[in-house]
Amino acid sequence: MPRLLADLTPLRISPEFRRLWWGLGLANIGTQLTATAVGLQVYALTQSSFSVGLIGAVGLVPTIIFGLYGGALADAHDRRTVALIASIVMWVATLGIVAQAWFDLRSVWLLYVLIAVQAGASSVNGPARSSIIPRLVARELLPAANALNMMTTTLASLSGPMVGATLVAIIGFSHTYLIDAVTFSFALYAILRLPPIRPLVEAAVAPEVPVVAGGHGVGRLFRSVGASLTLHGRSVLDGVTFLRTRRNILMTFLTDMSAMILAFPRAAFPAAAAVILGGGTATAGALASAIAVGSLLAAVFSGPLTRVRRQGRAVVWAVSGWGLSVAACGAVWIVAGRTVPSHLVIWALVGSVFALGVGGAADAISATFRNTILQTATPDELRGRLQGVFLVVVSGGPRLGDLVIGTLSGLFGEGLALVIGGLACVVALQLLSRWHRAFLAYDARDPIP
């Protein structure tokens, strides 16, 4: 039994990783509390689902922009410093969210601005933090470390919405946000205690920003900022060029995009709960939770993952498992959808939850190995930039997936949409595997990018 459970060795041998794991785990819970409470507060202020939906759009743009630039910053400077500054900005934005609720300012636009600032800082913090992990634990322990991080992230995603809504009902918005501010201080402490993590190849990734002479002080300031942005923009392009020519790493992105764009079922949950399964919003919540529960179980019982050598093959199998699970859920809906339910269709709900739970487990396994390949096969001087691209893909893929499954649902119905999307994901994996057969032979003992 112990060999099945998550490998805790990274927590035992690395005090820095242990502090970071605990600190970020608590911070993730607080972040999920705030994400839930912000949606509830925006709706309470506007009575508009469209206004609630804008929260995602407000956060997406800075995520894409700063995710790419944040990776360049992480490669050019001390990653501890970059992560610490970005975390402080996130914390200040959280304190601003606390203050607007505490003083009952009732300004939706202020909330949007604070969310955008928080998302931008998080997008700088994420690549820096992820590229720090390979400098804290040995290469052979990265699968275990990534599985442990997946465990806390999934636990926060699973518990945060339910706990956040309950806390808002009991103690109100301001105190719920205050809990986030307190828990985030643990992440600040963990990052503060890290040793300096400077670039290993200074000259290649941290050239001096040219000093702009002439003109007034404000003009020089803007020209210096422009020169810095141009320099880091070129650095971002260097990372994209490296990714384009290193197919093993590129495959980790393409496989995830196949899963999230073609077979992300979230957009179909509300309609399926209303017209196929019955049970309304509670059923929709159960479907969404099933994926998270599957991911959490895979992380808890991730012991065998640390012994897998053919990690590329494992990614292909795991992503294919995700696609087949989504298709199986759609098949259940097709069978159950022959009549409009007047009550909850228990057998169909159980079948859907089981299929999505298996899919969630497959997705967690895929994420563990994809992140491990990215961290081990990428040279240290490029890890931040590649983690920035990873952040953009992970954030943008599900949103495009909502559009794809939503469109297919409108054309063919929710059940057939999931079947089409899930099978398309599997076909895409087969085509990608034929395009780059070497990915199936990728060996963790010899990480070739």
N, C-alpha and C positions, 0 to 999 in steps of 0.2 A: 504493500500500500504506500509506504513512504516514497517509493520510486515514481509513483503516479502524481504525487503532489508537486506543487511549484518548488523549484530549486531556490532555496534561500541563501545560497552561498554568497552572491553579491552583497547581500545585507550584512553577512557575518564578517567578510574580509575587508570591506571598504566603508569606513566611517563616513566618508564624504557622500558616497552613494546612498548610504542608509539615511543620513539626515535629509538629503534631497528627496528621497522616496517618501519619507514621512511628511516633509514640509509640503511637497507638491500634492501629495494625496489629500491632505487636509485642505489645501488651497483649492483643489479641484471640486471638492464638495461645496465649499463656499461659492465658487463660481457658478455652479449649477443652481444653487439657491437663488442667486441674483438673476440668472438667466430666466428662471421661472417667475420670480417676483416682478421683474421688469415687464414681461409680457402681461401679467395681471394688472400692473399699475397703468400701463398704456391703455389697456382696454377699459379700465375703470375711469380714466380721464376722457376717453374719446368715444366709448361704446362702438368702436369700429375694428372689425377683424383686419381690414386693410391696413390700418395704422399699426396693428400688431405685426402684420406681415412685413412691414417696412423695416422692422428691427433687423431682420436678416439681411436685407439689401444694404442698410446703413453699415452693417459690420463687414459685408463681403468686399466692398471696394478697398478699404484700407488693409484688409487681410491680403488681398492679391498684391497691392503695391508694396506694402511694407514687408510682406513675406519674402519677396525677392530681394529687396534692399537689405532686409535684416540678415539674410544669409550672407551677403557680401560683407556686412559689418562684422559678423561673427568670424569670418575668415581673415579680416584685416586687423582686428584688434583683440585684446584680451577678452576671451569669451565670458569669463566671470564678470568683467566690468560691463560688457554689453548686456548680459542677462540681468545684472543688478540694476542698471539704469532703467532698462525697459520695465522691470518689475516695480520699481519705484513709481514710474509713470502710471502703470496699471493700478497700483495701490492708491495713488492720488485721485485717479478717475473714480475708483470705488468709493473713496471718501466723499467725492463730489456727489455721487448717487445717494449716499447716506444723507448728505446735507440737504439735497433738494427734497427728499422725503420728510426729513426732520422738520424743516421750515415750511413744508406744505406749499412749495412754489407752484405746483400744478402746471408745469411747462413740459409738454411733450418734446418740443424741439431741444430743450436743454438735455433731456434724457438721451435723445438721438446723438447729440454732440458728444456726450460723455461715453456713450456706447462705442462711437466711432473711434474716440481716443483710446479707449480700452482695447478695442480690436486691433488697432494699429500697433500699440505697444506689445500686445500679446503676440503679434506676428513677427516682431523683432525678437522677442523673448524665446519663442518656440524653437527656431533654428539654432540659436545660440545654446539653449539648454540641451537640445537633442545631440548636438555635436560635442557637448561636454562629456556625455556618458562614455564613449570609447576611450577617453583619457582617464576615467576613474576605475574601470574594470577591465580585466584581460579579455582578449578577443574571444576565447572559448566560452566566456561567461556572458557574452552579449545576448544570446537567446534567452537565458534565464532573466537577465536584467530587463529586457524588453517585455517579457511575459509578466514580470512583476509590475512594471509600469502600466501595462494593459489592464491588470487586475484593478488597480486603484482608479484608473480612468473610467473603466466600465462600471465599477461600484458607484462612483460619483454620478455617472449618467443615469444609473438605475434608481438610486435613492434620492438624488437631488430634486427632481420635479415633484415627487410626492411629498417629501419633507418640506420643500420650499412653499408649496401651496398651503400645507397645514400650518406652517409658521406664520404666513401672511394672515391667515384667518384668526390665529391666536394672539400674536404679538404685533401685527401690523408691518407695514413696508419698511419703515426706518430701522427697526430692530432686526429685521431679517437681513437687510443690507449690512448692518453693523456686524453681524456674525461673519459675513464674507470678509469684511475688513480685518477682523480679528484672526480668522483662519489664514488669510493671506500673509499675515506677518510671520507665520511659521516658514513659508516659502522664502520670504526675504531673509530670514535668519539663516536658512540652509544655504542659500546662494552666497551670503556674506561670509560664511565659514569656509567656502571653497578656497583652494589655493589658486594663485594666478594661473590661467590657462591661456598662454600666449601662442600666437602662430608658430609652428615649427619651422616654417620657411618664410622668414620675415620679408625678404626682398621681393619674393614672388607675389605676395598677396597684400602687402602693406606699403606701397610706394607713398612717398610724401605728396600731400596735396599741395599744388603750386601756390605760392604766395602772390596775390594779385596786388600790384602796386598802382599808385595813382588814384586820383578821384577823392571824393569825400568819404568819410567813415562809413556811412550807410551804403554807399555804392560799392565800396570795397567789400563790405560784408556780404552783399548779395552776390557779387561776382565770385567771392571765395566759396560761398555755399553752392553756386552753380558749378564751379570747378570740382568741388567735392562730389556732387551728385553725378557729374559726368564721369568722374573717375570710378565711382562705385557702379555706375551703369555699365561701363566697360567690364568691370569685374563680374557683374551678373551675366553678361554675354559670354564671358569665358567659361562660366559654369554651365551654361546652356550648351555651348559648343562641346565641352567635355562630355556632357550627358548624351548628346546626339551621336557621338562616336564610340560610346562604351555600352554595348548592347545588353550586357548582363544587368547593369544598373538601370538602363532604359526599360528593360522588361519589367522591373519592379513597379514602374509607373504605369506602363501600358496594361499590365494585368489588373491593377487596381482600377484604372479607368474603365476597363471592360466590365468589371463587376458593378461599379457605382453608377456609371452612365447608362448601361443597358439593363441592369437588373436590380435597381434600388426601389423597393416596393412601397416606401412610406406614403407616397401620394395616393395610393389606392386604399389605404386603411380606412379613412372615414366612410367612403361609399360602401366598401365591403361590409363594414359594421352596420351600416344603416339598411342596406337592401339585400344582402346575401346571408350574413350570419345572424343578424339581430343583435340587440343589446346596446346599440348606440355608442356613445363615447367611451363607456367602460370597456366594451369589446375592442375599440380602436386602441385604447391604452394597453390592453392585454397583448395585442399583436405587436405593438412597438416594444413592450417590455420583454417579449419572448426573445427578440434578437439580443438584447442586452444580457438577459439571463444566460443564454447560450455562450456569449462571449466571456462572461464572468466564470462560468464553469470550465471553459477551455483554459482560462488563465490559472484557475485554482489547480487544475489537474494537468499542468503543463510540464511536469517532470520529464516525460519521454521526449519532449521537443528538444531538450538540451543535447540529446544524443543523436539527432538527425544530422547527417553530413550532406546529403543531396538536397540542399535547401531550395534550389531552383525548382526541382521536381515537386517538392512539397508545396511550393507556392502555386504551381499549376494545378495540382490535385485539390488544394484547399479552395482556390477561386472557382474551379469547376464544381466543387461541392456546394459552394454558395449559389451558383447559377441553378444547379439541379434542385436545391432546396426551395428556391424561389419559385421555380417552375412547378414543383410538387404542391406548394401552397396554392398556386393558381389553379391547378387541376382539382384540388379539393373545393375551391370556390365554384368552379364550373359545375361540378356534380351537385353541390349544395344550392346553386343558384337557379335551379329549374322552377322553383316556386318562390314567391316573395315571402319571407318568414314573418309570421305573426308573433313569434317568440324566439328566444335564443336557440340556435341550432347547436346543441352541445357537441355532437360528434364532429361537426365541421370546425368548430372553434378549437377543439382538442387537436385535430389533425393539423390545422393551420399553425397553432402555437408550437407543436412538435416540429413541423417542417422549418419554421422560422428560427426556432431554437438551434436546430442543427446548422442552419445557415449562419447564425451568429457565431457558433463555435468555429465553423470553417473560416469565417472572416477574421476572427481573432488569431487563428493559427497563421493565416496568410499575412496579417499585419505584423506578427512577431518576426517571421522570416524575411519579409520585405524590408523591414526596418533594419534587421541584422545585416542583410546583404548590403544595404545602402551604407551602413556605418563601417563595415569591414572592408568593402571593396573600393570605397572612395578614399583617395588620399586625404590626409588630415587637412591640408591647406584648402581643400574644396568642400569639406563636409558641411560647413555652414550654408554655402550657396545651394548645395543639393538638398539639404534639409528645408531650405526656403521653398524650393520648387515642390518638394514633397508636401509641405504645408498647403500650398496653393491647390495642388491636386486633390488632397484629402478634403479641403474645404469646398472646392468648386464642384467636384465630381457628384456628390449627392444632390446638389442643387440642379445640375443638369439632368441627373437621374429622375428627379421629381418631374421635370418637364417631359422627359421621354415616356415614363410610365403614365403620367397624367394624359398625355396625348393619345397613347395607345388605348388607355381605358375609355377615352371618349369615342374612339373609333370601333373598338371590338369588345368592350366590357372589361371589368377589372380582372376577372379570372384569366381570360385569354391574354390580356396584357402581360400578366406575370409569366404565363407559359412562354409567350413569345420572347419576352425580355430575358428570362432565365436561360432558355435554349440558345438565344443569340449570344449570351455571355459565354456559354460552353463552346460554341462554334468559334467565337473570337479567340478563345484560349487555344484551340486546336490550330488555328491559322497562325497565331503568334508563335506557337511552339515549332511549327514548320518553318516559319521565317527565321527563327534563331534557335536551332536545335541544341546549340551548346548550353543554353540556359538549363536544360534538363540535366546536364552533366555537371552543373556548378557544384563545386566541392568546398565546404566551409574550411577545410584544411589548406586550400589554395585559392583564396578569394581573388579571382580575376575580374576586373571591372567590365 
